[in-house]
Amino acid sequence: MRRAGPLRLTPTPVFRFAPSPNGELHLGHALSALTGFQMARAAGGRFLVRIEDIDPQRTREAFVRQIFEDLAWLGLHWEEPVMRQSDRFAVYGSAADALRARGLLYPCFATRREIEEAVAARPGGVDPDGAPLYPGLSKGMTPEDVAARSARGDPYCLRIDMGRAVDEVRAILGGAALDFTELGGDGAMRRVVADPARWGDAIIVRKDTPASYHLAVVVDDAAQGVTHVTRGQDLFAATDLHRLLQVLLGLPAPLYHHHPLLLDGEGRKLSKSARDTSLRQLREAGVNREGVLEMAGIDPDHFAHN
Ligand code: GLU
């Protein structure tokens, strides 16, 4: 008789760390990566790294190499091959085409300056990141106008028609609320009702690159079978938009865990732009791995073996 292995009632959980190679990893990234890795290990799950390099202006190969070096130094290991979003523009294009064919995306030719002027003339609301909501320029252009302007080579992005998208999601869900499950640090599950409308007509395909963070992240989490999205609290509100896109594209809903952000001495979020101490700098200054774990608020004793 064959001996039964450990009982698995659900498919193997899949976790990921998805850095953008636009700068060096800092302590906040270390916390994200370690949280995902640790949770994957505790759940007997898989751990993936995904390189989110859709931004042609800011991506540097040296940063990609350094991400792998830093993560290995932290003691993490991950599955190969690593997915790179710059290889997947065709896939994002198909997803965007599908949404556009349903009238859920529209081209927007407005320049940053035109948008700023329109907002200054008629201030409206702001999105959860504090940016003014798109004031609706370019909305309702005729197909002929769109064709003429794109024939002229005018650049455009694709925005979601939020009103239509919310209506369509409501119809798909049969009136049930759009929601997601947030796993707390203590493992408790909490239902969060999503309100994507607070993002307004968000950009789904950028002008400068044929994707956006929001589109690429939902397409790839689904393509990689990610069951648990672990990331910083700064992306909590964006989850509303991600859930909207997942329902529109017929993609499964992962569980989410948004960990608290590390703050600097003045209570500001650590970020690359604020020139925080990068993992490379810390390492070069002689801080060891345990020191970094401690600085990231992770108990090194819980992270002794890998
Ligand atoms: N690439 C994103 C970043 O570096 C994170 C994406 C995610 O975890 O959903 O901020």
Boltz pocket constraint, residues with backbone or C-beta under 6 A from the ligand:
constraints:
  - pocket:
      binder: B
      contacts: [[A, 17], [A, 18], [A, 19], [A, 20], [A, 52], [A, 217], [A, 230], [A, 231], [A, 235]]
      max_distance: 6.0
